[in-house]
């Protein structure tokens, strides 16, 4: 039987890498996106060509919309895994952050994904073992000045993972988070060369991570070889935060 995963944020650098890696491991995919329709269409066409025996469907939804979770849930049928790779950055001081920006961050990172997980949990429970993997952040653990609201919502994701893993363990649902450090994505495009060099000096492995390296860890958690792992925040940061 085909195994299906829902990937939120499939058009992002990390989301796209996760889609490719999961497809390579035999997963059929529902791929949610909001912006970058061209990117997700190219990704979908590529996966359909490469893995003709699997299924790949795109779902357009704005996670800040109050009906987003319902819209996505109604498009999903069989489901064994959910990957929450959606997100948006915010580089602002708390005093400069508007209520609208706070609400958007909360909905995209926390509220809508959790609401969606609730709506789809019955489908996950149909399997003896199923998976929820959320992309957290080094800042959800260490906190980042100038990214306080972003750190807050990522910290909320980590807290959710620890609590929900206990709540659904008897259903066979494994719930984990992957917490990247500095990853080479467009999200870090605001850094100039001097700022990037300064960051790399603080990282023991002296480089940024690759989106594919995050995807490898997500795929491992959903491979069947990591089924004794649940409720964990898996760090992937080159030794930047230990």
For each residue, the residues with C-beta under 8 A, 3 or more apart:
1:
2: 28 54 55 78
3: 26 27 28 80 81
4: 27 28 29 30 55 76 77 78 79 80 81
5: 22 27 28 29 30 79 80 81 82 83 131 222
6: 29 30 32 72 76 79 81 82 83 120
7: 10 15 18 19 22 29 30 31 32 83 85
8: 15 32 63 72 82 83 84 85 86 113 116
9: 12 14 15 32 33 84 85 86 87 135
10: 7 15 16 18 19 29 31 32 33 40 43 58 85
11: 15 16 31 33 34 35 36 37 39 40 43
12: 9 15 16 36 85 86 87 185
13: 16 17 183 184 185 186 187 211
14: 9 17 18 85 135 180 183 185 211 214 215
15: 7 8 9 10 11 12 18 19 31 83 85 86
16: 10 11 12 13 19 20 39 40 43 211
17: 13 14 20 21 210 211 212 214 215
18: 7 10 14 15 21 22 83 85 214 215 218 219
19: 7 10 15 16 22 23 29 31 43 47
20: 16 17 23 24 43 46 47 212 215
21: 17 18 24 25 212 215 216 218 219
22: 5 7 18 19 25 27 29 81 83 215 218 219 222
23: 19 20 26 27 29 47 50 51 54 56
24: 20 21 51 219
25: 21 22 219 222 223
26: 3 23 54
27: 3 4 5 22 23 54 81 222
28: 2 3 4 5 54 55 56
29: 4 5 6 7 10 19 22 23 47 54 55 56 57
30: 4 5 6 7 57 58 59 72 75 76 79
31: 7 10 11 15 19 40 43 44 56 57 58 59
32: 6 7 8 9 10 58 59 60 61 72 86
33: 9 10 11 36 37 39 40 58 59 60 61
34: 11 60 61 62 63
35: 11
36: 11 12 33 39 40
37: 11 33 40 41 60
38: 41 42
39: 11 16 33 36 42 43
40: 10 11 16 31 33 36 37 43 44 58
41: 37 38 44 45 58
42: 38 39 45 46
43: 10 11 16 19 20 31 39 40 46 47
44: 31 40 41 47 48 56 57 58
45: 41 42 48 49
46: 20 42 43 49 50
47: 19 20 23 29 43 44 50 51 54 56
48: 44 45 51 52 56
49: 45 46 52
50: 23 46 47
51: 23 24 47 48 54 56
52: 48 49
53:
54: 2 23 26 27 28 29 47 51
55: 2 4 28 29
56: 23 28 29 31 44 47 48 51
57: 29 30 31 44 75
58: 10 30 31 32 33 40 41 44
59: 30 31 32 33 71 72 75 76
60: 32 33 34 37
61: 32 33 34 65 68 71 72
62: 34 65 68
63: 8 34 68 86 107 108 112 113
64: 68 103 104 107 108 112
65: 61 62 68 71
66:
67: 70 71
68: 61 62 63 64 65 71 72 107 112 116
69: 72 73 112 115 116 119
70: 67 73 74 119
71: 59 61 65 67 68 74 75
72: 6 8 30 32 59 61 68 69 75 76 116
73: 69 70 76 116 119 120
74: 70 71
75: 30 57 59 71 72
76: 4 6 30 59 72 73 79 120 123
77: 4 123
78: 2 4 123
79: 4 5 6 30 76 82 120 123 124 130
80: 3 4 5 124 127 130 131
81: 3 4 5 6 22 27 124 130 131 132 133 222
82: 5 6 8 79 116 117 120 124 131 132 133
83: 5 6 7 8 15 18 22 132 133 134 135 218 222
84: 8 9 113 132 133 134 135 157
85: 7 8 9 10 12 14 15 18 135
86: 8 9 12 15 32 63 108 109 113
87: 9 12 108 109 135
88: 104 105 108 109
89: 147 150 187
90: 97 101 105 147 149 150
91: 146 147 150 190
92: 96 97 101 146 149
93: 96 97 146 148
94: 97 148 149
95:
96: 92 93
97: 90 92 93 94 101 102 148 149
98: 101 102
99: 102 103
100: 103 104
101: 90 92 97 98 104 105 149
102: 97 98 99 105 106 149
103: 64 99 100 106 107
104: 64 88 100 101 107 108
105: 88 90 101 102 108 109 149 150 152 153
106: 102 103 109 110 111 153 156
107: 63 64 68 103 104 110 111 112
108: 63 64 86 87 88 104 105 112
109: 86 87 88 105 106 113 153 154 156 157
110: 106 107 113 114 153 156 157 160
111: 106 107 114 115
112: 63 64 68 69 107 108 115 116
113: 8 63 84 86 109 110 116 117 134
114: 110 111 117 118 160
115: 69 111 112 118 119
116: 8 68 69 72 73 82 112 113 119 120
117: 82 113 114 120 121 132 164
118: 114 115 121
119: 69 70 73 115 116
120: 6 73 76 79 82 116 117 123 124
121: 117 118 124 125 168 171 173
122: 125 126
123: 76 77 78 79 120 126
124: 79 80 81 82 120 121 127 130 131 132 168 171 173
125: 121 122 130 168 171 172 173
126: 122 123
127: 80 124 130 172
128: 172
129: 172 173 174 224 227
130: 79 80 81 124 125 127 171 172 173 174
131: 5 80 81 82 124 173 174 175 176 221 222
132: 81 82 83 84 117 124 161 164 173 174 175 176
133: 81 82 83 84 175 176 177 178 218 221 222
134: 83 84 113 157 160 161 175 176 177 178
135: 9 14 83 84 85 87 157 177 178 179 180 214 218
136: 140 141 154 157 158 161 177 178 179 180 233
137: 140 141 150 151 154 179 180
138: 141 142 144 179 180 181 182 235 237 240 241
139: 142 143 144 147 150 151 154
140: 136 137 151 153 154 155 156 157 158 177 179 233
141: 136 137 138 155 158 179 233 235 241
142: 138 139 151 241
143: 139 148 151 155
144: 138 139 147 148 150 151
145: 148
146: 91 92 93
147: 89 90 91 139 144 150 151
148: 93 94 97 143 144 145 151 152
149: 90 92 94 97 101 102 105 152 153
150: 89 90 91 105 137 139 144 147 153 154
151: 137 139 140 142 143 144 147 148 154 155
152: 105 148 149 155 156
153: 105 106 109 110 140 149 150 156 157
154: 109 136 137 139 140 150 151 157 158 179
155: 140 141 143 151 152 158 159
156: 106 109 110 140 152 153 159 160
157: 84 109 110 134 135 136 140 153 154 160 161 177
158: 136 140 141 154 155 161 162 177 179 233
159: 155 156 162 163
160: 110 114 134 156 157 163 164
161: 132 134 136 157 158 164 165 175 176 177 231 232 233
162: 158 159 165 166 231 233
163: 159 160 166 167
164: 117 132 160 161 167 168 175
165: 161 162 168 169 174 175 176 230 231 232
166: 162 163 169 231
167: 163 164
168: 121 124 125 164 165 171 173 175
169: 165 166 172 173 230
170:
171: 121 124 125 130 168
172: 125 127 128 129 130 169
173: 121 124 125 129 130 131 132 168 169
174: 129 130 131 132 165 221 226 227 229 230
175: 131 132 133 134 161 164 165 168 230 231
176: 131 132 133 134 161 165 221 229 230 231 232 233 234
177: 133 134 135 136 140 157 158 161 232 233 234
178: 133 134 135 136 214 217 218 221 234 236
179: 135 136 137 138 140 141 154 158 233 234 235 236 237
180: 14 135 136 137 138 183 209 214 236 237
181: 138 203 209 235 236 237 238 240 241
182: 138 188 199 200 203 208 209 237 238 240
183: 13 14 180 187 188 208 209 210 211 213 214
184: 13 188 208 209 210 211
185: 12 13 14 188 211
186: 13 189
187: 13 89 183
188: 182 183 184 185 191 196 208
189: 186
190: 91
191: 188 195 196 199
192: 195 196
193: 196 197
194: 197 198
195: 191 192 198 199
196: 188 191 192 193 199 200 208
197: 193 194 200 201
198: 194 195 201 202
199: 182 191 195 196 202 203
200: 182 196 197 203 206 207 208
201: 197 198 206
202: 198 199 240
203: 181 182 199 200 206 207 208 237 238 239 240
204: 238 239 240
205: 238 239
206: 200 201 203 238
207: 200 203 238
208: 182 183 184 188 196 200 203 238
209: 180 181 182 183 184 213 214 236 237 238
210: 17 183 184 213 214
211: 13 14 16 17 183 184 185 214 215
212: 17 20 21 215 216
213: 183 209 210 216 217 236
214: 14 17 18 135 178 180 183 209 210 211 217 218 236
215: 14 17 18 20 21 22 211 212 218 219
216: 21 212 213 219 220
217: 178 213 214 220 221 234 236
218: 18 21 22 83 133 135 178 214 215 221 222
219: 18 21 22 24 25 215 216 222 223
220: 216 217 223 225 226
221: 131 133 174 176 178 217 218 226 229 234
222: 5 22 25 27 81 83 131 133 218 219 226
223: 25 219 220 226
224: 129 227
225: 220
226: 174 220 221 222 223 229
227: 129 174 224
228:
229: 174 176 221 226 232 234
230: 165 169 174 175 176
231: 161 162 165 166 175 176
232: 161 165 176 177 229
233: 136 140 141 158 161 162 176 177 179
234: 176 177 178 179 217 221 229
235: 138 141 179 181 241 242
236: 178 179 180 181 209 213 214 217
237: 138 179 180 181 182 203 209 240 241
238: 181 182 203 204 205 206 207 208 209
239: 203 204 205 242
240: 138 181 182 202 203 204 237
241: 138 141 142 181 235 237
242: 235 239
